[in-house]
Amino acid sequence: MVTPDNVKAYIQQGLVCEHIHVEGDGRHFEAVIVSKAFAGKGVLQQHQVVYRALADKMDEIHALSMKTFTPEQWANRT
């Protein structure tokens, strides 16, 4: 079974993250991801960056909900 730590490691293998937190039950996962790679991109493009980082691992993950932030957005969140 895929664990939140697995999903976190999969993302980190393909994307440099300043912060990442993943929760889930083995099928459904929620992630908060902060990366400089998101700078200048809209939310859809940011999510595409994460999906590219996951590559072929997405077939192991039933559902992934994510919130993505640039480091600046993360620092200024309220």
N, C-alpha and C positions, 0 to 999 in steps of 0.2 A: 504494500500500500504506500502511496506517495504521502509524505509528511510535509508540514509547513517548512521544516528545515530543508527538505529536498527542493521544494519550489524556490526557496530563497537562494540556495546554492546554484540552481539552474539559471536563475536570473543573473546572479553575480558572475557566472562564467562568461556571459556574453555582454555584460553591461557594468560599467564602473558606477557604483552607487555610493553616495555620501551617507545615505540612511536607507535601510530597508527593514520592513516588518511584515511578516506573513503569518496569518492565522488560517486554520481550516480543519476540516474533519476527514480528510482523505479523498474527498471528491470535490468539495466546494471550498474555494480559497478566497481570502481577501488580502490584498497587499497594499502597503503604503510604500512608495518608492520615490526617493529623491536622487536626482542625477543631473549633472551638468549637460548631459546629452539631450536633455529636454529643452534647453534654451532655444528660444525662437520658434518653437513648434506649438501647434495647437494640441488640445487634449487628444484628439484622434491620432495625430501623428506621434504623440508621446506613447500612446498605447501600442501603436504599430512598432515602435522601437523595442518595447518590452516583448512583444510577440516574436519579433525577429531574434531577440536574445534567447528566447525559449526554444525557438526552432522546432525540431522534431519532438521535443518533450511535451508539447501541447496535447499529443495523443494520450498521455498519461494523466492529464489534468482534465477533469470533467467540466469545471467552471472556475473562472478566475475573474474576480471583481478587483479593480485597482483604482487607487488614487495616486496620481503622479504629480510631482512638484519639481521645479528647479530649486537649487539651494536658496536662492533669493526668496522665492515664494514660500518655501518651508520656514525660513527665518522670520518672515513677515506675517505668517498665518495668525489668526486670532481665535 
